[in-house]
Amino acid sequence: MIAYLQVGYEVSQRRACGALGLPRSTHRYLSGADRRDELRIRLRDLAVARPNWGYRRLGLLLRREGWVANHKLVYRLYREAGLGLRRHRPRRRVSAARRQALPKPQHCNESWSLDFMSDQLYSGRPIRILTIVDNYSRESLALQVGVHLTGEDVVTVLNRLIRERGIPTSLRTDNGTEFTSRVLDQWACWQGVVLDFIRPGKPTDNGIIEAFNSRFRQECLNEYWFLSVSDAQEKLDAWREHYNRERPHSSLDNLTPEEFVQWALGGHPPGGAQGADGTARTARRQQPEACLAG
């Protein structure tokens, strides 16, 4: 407005400010506050690379990189940049019977969850993916891709995991034909593994694997094109490494699954997982039993 008056009426800045009753010091004031432009750029880059992450998880990554920014600053910059996510929360219309709570696992390899997911290649050919998660550490143990996966394929993947990690106590699955097959039943009998089937039509009984599948689809399957089965397997293995080693998990006090296992084995929690008072939140919890050696 001041510039408009100066040009339109050919008057000085003093007279233009006087006409509006605006002190010249106010008009000339330049804010000396740090706009944190570098932080804004880095926050936007992280949000673009991880479009399904909210400001809390992005802020945790920034602090791990060495940026000095609490959650309030990150939230303000996050909103100013227009990076907010819109979440559609469907209204629950059907009441469900309360199920007796399952005992929580106390160490790694006590309980694994298995499930199948579907996707397709670039050509439109459908593929299936076997997902396996450790219910204690939330580690993604396997993402096996195939056009047709059977009970024998499930057994093959489990045998490979046993050689790497040891034998689990139980396997929690749905009632799909691959999990109720005679091959898997015989394998479980020989290995001494309990098959824990959920109630038919109740996927919430296996909530850990369902939550993992949701994040897996958002952050991986919806973000990539797969040219072939081998290409899909390569990309899924890379994402699994990222999930286990770099992605903070909110149910693990924002530790990655790998960091949580190291802490459970007697290590120290990293500096990134700290509360508002600067102390590690995991240190205030009761020390669990150590994970089984792989």
N, C-alpha and C positions, 0 to 999 in steps of 0.2 A: 504494500500500500504506500509506504513512504517513497519507494522508487517511482511508483506511478505518479504521485503528486509532483515529484521533482521533474520528471520528464514532461508531464502534461501541462504544468503551470510554469515551468522553467524557474523554479525557486530553489533555494538552498535546502540542505538537509535540516538546518536549524529551523527554518520557517515551516517546513513540512511537518516536522515533529511538533512545533508549537501549535499548528492548526489542529492537530489531532490530540493535543494534550499528552503526548508521549515523550518522556524524557529521552534525550539522545543517548544517554548511557544504557538505557534499556534496549534501544534499537541496535546499538553497536555491540551489545553483549554477546560474547562467544563462549559457549560452555566449555569448561576445561575438563569435564568428566571423560574418562576413558570409555570409548564406545565398544571396546573389546572386539574390534573388527576381525582380528585373526581368529578369536574364539568363535565368532559367528560363522566364519567361513568353514572352520573345522567341524562345527556342529552340523552345518548344512551338508557337508561332504559325508559325514557319518550317517545322517538321516537318508541321504540318497542311496548310499550303499546298503542300508538296512531299513527299507521302507516300512516294515511292520514293527519297528521298535519304538517305544515311547520315550519320553524325556528322561525318565529315571534311569533306564538302562543305558541310554546314550550318555547321560551325565556320568555314569559309572565308568564308561569307556574313556571319557575325557579325563577324569581324575587318574585313571590308570596310566594315561599317556603323560601325566605331569601337569595338566592344567589346574589352576587354582580357581575352582568354581563350585559353589555349593548348589544344592538342588533348586533353591529359589532363583538364583541367577540363571541357571540352565533353563528353568521353566519360562522365565521372562523372555530370554532370547529365543527360545523354542516357539513361543506364541507370537512374538514380533515377526519371526520369519515365516509364519503361516505353516508350520510343520505339524500341527495337531492332527491326530488320527480320529476318525469317526467310527465308533463302534456301535453296531446295531445289536442291541440286547433284546432278543425276542421275549415276549411275555410268556411266562410259564402258565399253561392252561390246565394241565393234567397233574393231579396230585399223585405222588409216588409213595409207596410204603417205605417206611424207614428200615434200612438194612442194618444188621448188627455190624459194627465197625470191625474191620479186619485188623489183626495185630500188625503193628508197624515193624518192618525188618530192622534188625539191630546191627547188621554187618553186610558187607558185599557178598554176593553169591548166595544169599539166603533166599531171595525170590527174584525171578526174572519174569518180565511180561513180554508176551509175543502177540503180534497182530499182523494183518495183511492190509496193504493199501494198493490202490489202482491208479494208474496214470497212462499216458500214451506217448509214443515217439513222435518225431516231427512228421513222419509219414501217416500218422493216424493209427498205427498198429498199437494195440493195447499191451501194457506190461503190468506186472505185479511186483510188489516190493514187500519183502519180509522185514519187519522192524522188531528189534529185540532191545529191551531197556532193563537195566538193573534198578530195582525198585528202591534200593537204599541210596546209592550214589547218584542216581538219575543218569548214569552213563549210557550212551548209545553204543551197544555192544556190536550190532550188525545191522547193515542195510543191504539186503541181498536182492538183486534185481533179476527178473526172469520173465519170459513170456508165459510159461506154464510152470508154476511151482507146486510141488506135491509134498506129501508127508515125508518122502525120502529126501527131498531137498532140505526140508526143515531139519531132519536128523543130521544131514551132512554139515549144515552150518553149526548145529549144536556141538557136534564132535570137534569141529575146529575151535570153537570157543572153549571147550573143556580142556583142550591141549594148551590153550593160552592162559586160562584163568582158573581152572578147576571146575568141579561138579557143583551145580546149584542144588539147593535143598528142594525148591519147588518151582514149577512153571505155571504162571497164571495166563490163561488163554480164554478165548470165546469158544463157541461150539461149532466152529467151522470144520469142514470135512478133513482139512489138512491136519488139524489138531486132534480129531477124534479117530484118526486112521489107526489101523492095526500096527503099522510100522512104528509110529511114534509111541504107541502104548507099549510095545515090546521093548523099545529102546529105554523108556522110562523105567520099566521093570528091571531091566538088566543093570541100569545105572543107579537104581535106588532113588529116583527122583519122583516127587509127588506132582501129579497133574492137577492143578487147581482150576477147574472150569467155573466160569462165572455163570450167573443165572441167564437163561435164554432171554434175549431181548433187553438186557440190562447192561449196556456198555459202560455205564457209570460205575459198575462194580470193579472195572479195571481202569480207573480214572487216570493213573499215571501214564499208561501207554496212550490213552486217548488224548491227553494234554500234549504229550510229545508229538503225536501224529498231527495235531493241529498246528503246532509250531513248525514242524517239518514241512507241511504243505505250504504254509504261508511264506517261509523263509527260503525254501529250496525248490519244491516242485513247481510252484507258481512263478518262479523267477528264471527258470532255465528251459531251453529247448534241448531235447535229447535226440541226437541223430541216429543212435543205435543203442543196443543193449550194453555194449562195452563202454560207450560214451556215457550213458546214464550211470553205470557202475562207478566209473572214474569220478564223475562229478559228485555223486552221493558219498563216496568215500572221503572226498575232500571236505564236503560239508560236515560229515560226521567228525572229522578231526577238528574242524573249527568249533563245532558244538561242544565237544569234550574238553578242549584246551583253551578256548578264548571266550566263548559266550557265557556271560554271567547268568546264573540261575537264581530266581527270586526265592524259591523254596529252600535254597542252600545258603541263605544269607548273602546272596550275590557273589558267591564263589562259583567258579567253573566246576564241573564234575571232577576233573582231574585234581584241582586244588583241594576239593573237599575230601577226596580219597587220601591225599597226602596228609591233610590235617588229621583225618581219622586214624591214620597210621602213627600219629604222634608228632607230626610236624607242626609248624607255626602257621596260623592263618596269614595270608598276604595283607599288606597295608591297605589294599583297595576296599576290603570288606570291613568297614569301620562304621560305628554309629555316630550320632551327633556329638557325643562326648569324646570322640577320638579314640575310643577303645574298641578292640575287635569284638563284634557281637558274638561270633562263634565261641570266643573264650568264656562268655558268660553262660553258655549252655553246658549241660552235663556231658562229659566226655563219653562218646559211644564206644562200643566194642570195636576193636580194630578190624579193618577189612581183611578178608582172607588174602593170602599171598597169591599172586597170579602165577 
